[in-house]
Amino acid sequence: MSSTSGRLVLVGTPIGNLGDLAPRAVAALAAVDVVACEDTRRTGRLLQHAGVVAPRLLRLDEHTEVDRIGEILGLLADGRSVALCSDAGMPGVSDPGERLVRAVTAAGHPVEVVPGPSASLTALVGSGLPTGRFCFEGFLPRRGGARTARLAALAAEERTVVLFEAPHRVARTLGDLVVALGAEREVTIARELTKLHEEWWRGSLEEAVERVAAVEPRGEHVLVVAGAEPSPDAGGDEIDEAVRAEIASGRSLRDAAAVVARRLGVPRRTVYERALRADDDA
């Protein structure tokens, strides 16, 4: 990397209320040569609001991120500075940016982060649920085995879980969470955060399903779900006996391991490896 190498600046932008645009973010956007963004029109309006004379705007969304990497690396190698911002929140968090940052750091160019609003953290701290340990799941896979596996993993997750969901899919997701995690698990639904119609709702997953059925969901949703109650450590004999019972009921070894891991709150790999060893010894 030459001494004239440019830098990539990740800029957090408002998730709804334009008043949340930080002075440092405005200064960063005004200082770069190029702004890479999901929607050039939307970012153009943001720059206009901030009083920033728009530099070159470069579209970089989920469909174009990979194709843009080479172009941005070339700009940085020429000593140009590039800002990356998403439509709302922090780039790279359920938005484009992760692959670009990996490529930029691998090429030896500096990366600077201008922190800003975050829907996930805003919902977490306002949820009333434990904040000391949490995990961010973003959007669940929409269908198939990937969705089933992710839901099964969340069933035993002891940390508070933060999920994103679109309004037209929130009812289905809440229903799937009831099946996987149980009807009584606590949840906070945060909707349209920092916007005019911001709304918070708290209750059980079962009650959340009923509410969404009665009130049409509108706007982007953040679901903050309480973690599972800690399970006592299961001993090897208990695991082995549970696996044998599941196999006797007709489940495959792999499915039996998944069911037992979820029920006993132990890692699925641990159960599966014990089951394999037992099968080899049989």
C-alpha positions as CSV (number, residue, x, y, z in Angstrom):
1,M,0.0,0.0,0.0
2,S,1.4,3.4,-1.0
3,S,1.5,6.4,1.3
4,T,-1.1,8.0,-0.9
5,S,-3.6,5.2,-0.4
6,G,-7.2,6.4,0.2
7,R,-9.5,5.3,3.0
8,L,-12.9,3.8,3.3
9,V,-15.2,5.5,5.8
10,L,-18.3,3.6,7.1
11,V,-20.9,6.2,8.0
12,G,-23.9,5.5,10.3
13,T,-27.0,7.3,9.1
14,P,-30.4,7.9,10.7
15,I,-32.9,5.0,11.0
16,G,-35.8,7.4,10.7
17,N,-35.3,10.8,12.4
18,L,-33.0,13.0,10.3
19,G,-32.1,14.8,13.5
20,D,-30.0,11.8,14.5
21,L,-27.4,12.5,11.8
22,A,-24.3,13.2,13.8
23,P,-22.0,16.3,13.1
24,R,-19.1,13.9,12.6
25,A,-21.1,12.0,10.0
26,V,-21.8,15.2,8.1
27,A,-18.2,16.2,8.1
28,A,-17.1,12.8,6.9
29,L,-19.6,12.8,4.0
30,A,-18.5,16.3,3.0
31,A,-14.8,15.3,3.0
32,V,-14.8,12.2,0.8
33,D,-14.4,12.0,-3.0
34,V,-17.1,9.3,-3.5
35,V,-20.1,8.2,-1.5
36,A,-21.1,4.5,-2.1
37,C,-24.7,3.9,-1.1
38,E,-27.7,1.7,-1.5
39,D,-30.0,4.3,-3.1
40,T,-28.4,7.3,-4.7
41,R,-31.6,9.3,-4.6
42,R,-32.2,8.7,-0.9
43,T,-28.6,9.5,0.0
44,G,-28.8,12.5,-2.2
45,R,-31.7,13.8,-0.2
46,L,-29.8,13.1,3.0
47,L,-26.8,15.1,1.8
48,Q,-29.1,17.9,0.8
49,H,-30.7,18.0,4.2
50,A,-27.2,18.1,5.8
51,G,-26.1,20.9,3.5
52,V,-23.4,18.8,1.9
53,V,-22.5,19.4,-1.7
54,A,-22.9,15.9,-3.2
55,P,-19.7,14.3,-4.3
56,R,-19.9,11.5,-6.8
57,L,-22.6,9.0,-5.7
58,L,-22.0,5.3,-6.5
59,R,-24.7,2.7,-6.1
60,L,-23.7,-0.2,-3.9
61,D,-26.5,-2.5,-2.8
62,E,-26.9,-6.2,-2.2
63,H,-27.0,-6.8,-6.0
64,T,-24.0,-4.7,-6.9
65,E,-21.6,-4.9,-3.9
66,V,-19.4,-7.6,-5.4
67,D,-19.2,-5.9,-8.8
68,R,-18.2,-2.6,-7.1
69,I,-15.4,-4.0,-5.0
70,G,-12.8,-3.7,-7.8
71,E,-13.8,-0.2,-8.7
72,I,-13.6,1.0,-5.1
73,L,-10.2,-0.7,-4.5
74,G,-9.0,1.2,-7.6
75,L,-10.2,4.5,-6.2
76,L,-8.5,3.8,-2.9
77,A,-5.3,2.8,-4.6
78,D,-5.4,6.2,-6.4
79,G,-5.6,8.0,-3.1
80,R,-9.3,8.7,-3.2
81,S,-11.4,8.6,-0.1
82,V,-14.7,6.7,-0.2
83,A,-17.6,6.8,2.2
84,L,-20.1,3.9,2.5
85,C,-23.5,4.4,3.9
86,S,-26.7,2.3,3.9
87,D,-30.2,3.7,3.6
88,A,-30.5,3.6,7.4
89,G,-28.3,2.6,10.3
90,M,-24.8,1.1,10.1
91,P,-23.5,-0.3,6.8
92,G,-22.7,-4.0,7.0
93,V,-25.4,-4.8,9.6
94,S,-28.2,-6.5,7.6
95,D,-27.1,-4.2,4.8
96,P,-24.3,-4.2,2.2
97,G,-20.7,-3.6,3.3
98,E,-19.3,-6.7,4.9
99,R,-17.7,-8.1,1.7
100,L,-16.4,-4.6,0.8
101,V,-14.7,-4.1,4.2
102,R,-13.1,-7.5,4.0
103,A,-11.7,-6.8,0.6
104,V,-10.5,-3.3,1.6
105,T,-8.7,-4.5,4.7
106,A,-7.2,-7.4,2.8
107,A,-5.8,-5.0,0.3
108,G,-4.2,-3.0,3.1
109,H,-6.3,0.2,2.9
110,P,-7.4,1.9,6.1
111,V,-11.0,1.7,7.3
112,E,-12.6,4.3,9.5
113,V,-16.0,4.0,11.2
114,V,-18.2,6.9,12.1
115,P,-20.8,5.3,14.4
116,G,-24.4,6.2,14.3
117,P,-28.0,5.0,14.9
118,S,-28.7,1.3,15.1
119,A,-32.2,-0.2,15.0
120,S,-31.0,-3.4,16.8
121,L,-29.4,-1.6,19.7
122,T,-32.2,0.9,20.0
123,A,-34.8,-1.9,20.3
124,L,-32.6,-3.9,22.6
125,V,-32.1,-1.2,25.2
126,G,-35.7,-0.2,25.1
127,S,-37.1,-3.7,25.3
128,G,-36.9,-4.2,29.0
129,L,-35.2,-7.6,28.5
130,P,-31.7,-8.4,29.6
131,T,-29.0,-6.5,27.7
132,G,-25.9,-7.9,29.3
133,R,-25.6,-10.7,26.8
134,F,-27.5,-10.7,23.5
135,C,-27.2,-12.0,19.9
136,F,-28.2,-10.3,16.7
137,E,-29.9,-12.6,14.2
138,G,-30.9,-10.1,11.6
139,F,-33.4,-11.5,9.1
140,L,-34.1,-15.3,9.4
141,P,-33.8,-17.3,6.3
142,R,-37.2,-17.1,4.5
143,R,-37.8,-20.8,4.0
144,G,-36.5,-24.4,4.0
145,G,-34.0,-26.2,6.1
146,A,-31.9,-23.1,6.8
147,R,-34.9,-21.4,8.5
148,T,-35.8,-24.6,10.4
149,A,-32.2,-25.0,11.6
150,R,-31.9,-21.4,12.7
151,L,-35.2,-21.6,14.7
152,A,-34.0,-24.8,16.3
153,A,-30.8,-23.1,17.4
154,L,-32.7,-20.2,18.9
155,A,-34.8,-22.5,21.0
156,A,-31.8,-23.2,23.3
157,E,-30.2,-19.7,23.0
158,E,-29.9,-18.2,26.5
159,R,-29.0,-14.7,25.3
160,T,-31.6,-12.1,24.4
161,V,-32.2,-12.4,20.6
162,V,-32.7,-9.5,18.3
163,L,-34.4,-10.1,14.9
164,F,-35.4,-7.9,12.0
165,E,-38.6,-8.5,10.1
166,A,-40.6,-6.9,7.3
167,P,-44.3,-6.2,8.0
168,H,-45.7,-8.7,5.5
169,R,-43.7,-11.5,7.1
170,V,-43.9,-10.7,10.8
171,A,-47.0,-12.8,11.5
172,R,-45.4,-15.9,10.0
173,T,-42.1,-15.3,11.9
174,L,-43.9,-14.9,15.2
175,G,-45.9,-18.1,14.6
176,D,-42.7,-20.0,13.9
177,L,-41.1,-18.6,17.0
178,V,-44.1,-19.8,19.1
179,V,-43.6,-23.3,17.7
180,A,-39.8,-23.3,18.2
181,L,-39.4,-21.3,21.4
182,G,-42.7,-21.8,23.2
183,A,-45.8,-19.6,23.6
184,E,-44.8,-18.0,26.9
185,R,-41.4,-16.7,25.8
186,E,-41.3,-12.9,26.3
187,V,-41.0,-10.6,23.3
188,T,-40.8,-6.9,22.6
189,I,-41.9,-5.6,19.2
190,A,-40.4,-2.3,18.2
191,R,-41.9,-0.7,15.1
192,E,-40.9,2.4,13.1
193,L,-38.2,3.3,15.5
194,T,-37.4,7.1,15.8
195,K,-40.2,7.9,13.2
196,L,-43.5,9.6,13.7
197,H,-45.4,6.4,14.3
198,E,-42.9,4.7,16.6
199,E,-44.5,2.0,18.6
200,W,-43.4,-0.5,21.3
201,W,-45.3,-3.6,22.4
202,R,-44.4,-6.1,25.1
203,G,-45.9,-9.5,26.0
204,S,-45.6,-13.2,25.2
205,L,-45.0,-14.7,21.8
206,E,-48.5,-16.1,21.9
207,E,-50.0,-12.7,22.6
208,A,-47.8,-11.2,19.9
209,V,-49.3,-13.6,17.3
210,E,-52.8,-12.5,18.5
211,R,-52.0,-8.8,18.3
212,V,-50.5,-9.0,14.8
213,A,-53.6,-10.9,13.6
214,A,-55.8,-8.1,15.0
215,V,-53.7,-5.1,14.0
216,E,-52.2,-4.8,10.5
217,P,-48.4,-4.7,10.8
218,R,-46.9,-1.6,9.2
219,G,-43.3,-0.5,8.9
220,E,-40.1,-2.3,9.7
221,H,-40.2,-4.4,12.9
222,V,-37.5,-5.3,15.4
223,L,-38.3,-8.4,17.5
224,V,-36.4,-8.7,20.8
225,V,-37.0,-12.1,22.3
226,A,-36.0,-13.3,25.8
227,G,-33.4,-16.0,26.0
228,A,-34.1,-19.6,27.1
229,E,-33.9,-20.5,30.7
230,P,-30.5,-22.1,31.5
231,S,-30.7,-25.9,31.5
232,P,-28.9,-28.0,34.0
233,D,-25.9,-29.8,32.4
234,A,-27.0,-33.2,31.1
235,G,-24.8,-36.1,31.8
236,G,-23.6,-38.6,29.2
237,D,-25.9,-41.4,30.4
238,E,-28.9,-39.1,30.1
239,I,-27.9,-38.0,26.6
240,D,-27.3,-41.6,25.5
241,E,-30.6,-42.8,26.9
242,A,-32.5,-39.9,25.3
243,V,-30.9,-40.6,21.9
244,R,-31.8,-44.3,22.1
245,A,-35.4,-43.5,22.8
246,E,-35.7,-41.1,19.9
247,I,-34.1,-43.7,17.5
248,A,-36.4,-46.4,18.8
249,S,-39.4,-44.1,18.0
250,G,-38.2,-44.1,14.3
251,R,-36.0,-41.0,14.0
252,S,-32.7,-41.1,12.1
253,L,-29.6,-40.7,14.2
254,R,-29.1,-37.2,12.9
255,D,-32.7,-36.1,13.7
256,A,-32.5,-37.8,17.1
257,A,-29.4,-35.9,18.0
258,A,-31.1,-32.6,17.0
259,V,-34.2,-33.3,19.1
260,V,-32.2,-34.4,22.2
261,A,-29.8,-31.4,21.9
262,R,-32.8,-29.0,21.8
263,R,-34.6,-30.7,24.7
264,L,-31.5,-31.0,27.0
265,G,-29.9,-27.7,26.1
266,V,-26.6,-29.2,25.0
267,P,-24.7,-28.6,21.8
268,R,-26.0,-30.7,18.9
269,R,-22.4,-31.7,17.9
270,T,-21.8,-33.1,21.4
271,V,-25.0,-35.3,21.1
272,Y,-24.3,-36.3,17.6
273,E,-20.7,-37.4,18.2
274,R,-21.8,-39.4,21.3
275,A,-24.5,-41.1,19.2
276,L,-22.0,-41.9,16.5
277,R,-19.6,-43.5,18.9
278,A,-22.4,-45.5,20.5
279,D,-23.5,-46.7,17.0
280,D,-20.0,-47.8,16.2
281,D,-19.7,-49.7,19.4
282,A,-23.0,-51.5,18.9
